[in-house]
Amino acid sequence: MSNLPTLNLVGAGRVAQTLSNLWHTQGRFAIQDVLTTSLNSAQAACRVIGAGHAVQSMRAMRTADVWMLAVQDAQLAHCALALAAAAPAVPSIVFHCSGAQGASTLAQLAALGWRVASAHCILSFASVPAALTQFPGTPCALEGDASACDALRPAFTAIGARCFDVASSDKLLYHAAAVFATNFLPVLQSTAEDLWRSTGVPAELIVHLRASLLRNAVANITALGPQAALTGPAARGDTAAIARQGSEVAAWDTQTGAAYDALSALALRLAQKKPN
């Protein structure tokens, strides 16, 4: 019988599959029971993880040392309530993976003596194979009960995460930063491509621009930092050009025009910012 601490999963999407696979491979947790929206999806998750027992209900889940709630943000409070109703006699550590929600979302469990926490890894889990390769060095924000965070820290560190603490009151701003850094990039790229397409840029050149401009922008930001990598009318302080261009973009699409104005204002502020 394994002497490893046991881990139960409620929800097993890309984040849970990646973390659990790494923990299983590194021998940090014995992956135990896995509950998802269906038995088939739970079984599929177990195959990706390489361990675990698929179950059909929360009441079928055995007592575990640690529980990971890897469900959507909107479902977290309901999930905590359901777990509290089906809770084993001995409270455990329970954490969720949301960047925007704090550990207080699990208050129903904390009231029963569970040690609650959140652990958010700043990585785009686009696919499990890619995430497994990209995970080493990933920053991981821990928040919640101090003893729970202390117990989770070595588990995350062992699979390559770089853990740090974030205050509960800062979770929304912390996660908004990750949204700016990752989630908005596809939106901006899509908008750029729509504009190019509407002005007659050939499709094959748009694909080329997608690769070359993004690659060069990332390389410049990485090497120089955001301020030094800034180019265009904002970097030159050309407010007249920004106004003319903004007016034209707004005529093309109102929302895009508003975004152009807001981002241009931020770009001007960045250009005028004193270097660190």
URPE-V763625 format. One record per residue. RES is the residue in one small letter. PSI is psi in whole degrees, 0 to 359 (* if undefined). Layout:
res = (RES RES)
psi = (PSI PSI)
This chain:
res = (m s n l p t l n l v g a g r v a q t l s n l w h t q g r f a i q d v l t t s l n s a q a a c r v i g a g h a v q s m r a m r t a d v w m l a v q d a q l a h c a l a l a a a a p a v p s i v f h c s g a q g a s t l a q l a a l g w r v a s a h c i l s f a s v p a a l t q f p g t p c a l e g d a s a c d a l r p a f t a i g a r c f d v a s s d k l l y h a a a v f a t n f l p v l q s t a e d l w r s t g v p a e l i v h l r a s l l r n a v a n i t a l g p q a a l t g p a a r g d t a a i a r q g s e v a a w d t q t g a a y d a l s a l a l r l a q k k p n)
psi = (139 142 5 150 144 148 125 144 128 107 130 61 205 321 308 319 318 308 315 322 315 317 320 314 321 356 39 326 149 108 124 260 141 123 126 199 343 159 322 316 327 319 320 320 318 324 320 317 324 11 173 159 117 135 164 348 158 327 343 353 138 165 138 159 323 140 134 122 99 53 172 152 317 342 355 311 317 320 318 320 317 320 322 322 330 15 141 166 327 114 152 187 135 134 155 170 13 141 330 332 142 174 340 343 337 29 326 323 321 323 337 3 2 148 117 146 169 147 109 120 127 82 142 107 66 323 154 313 318 316 323 322 322 346 318 129 359 128 143 119 122 139 144 209 129 319 327 316 320 326 325 330 309 331 317 320 323 334 12 2 151 99 146 161 143 139 147 322 347 2 316 317 320 314 327 325 318 325 315 318 332 306 329 341 314 326 314 319 318 319 315 317 325 318 315 315 320 342 8 12 129 146 319 330 329 318 319 314 321 313 312 314 318 316 314 322 315 318 318 317 318 318 323 340 160 317 313 335 350 132 182 188 327 319 330 352 23 80 332 318 321 317 315 314 320 321 319 319 320 325 329 317 125 312 319 323 319 320 319 315 315 317 326 320 318 323 319 319 319 317 328 355 141 134 146 *)
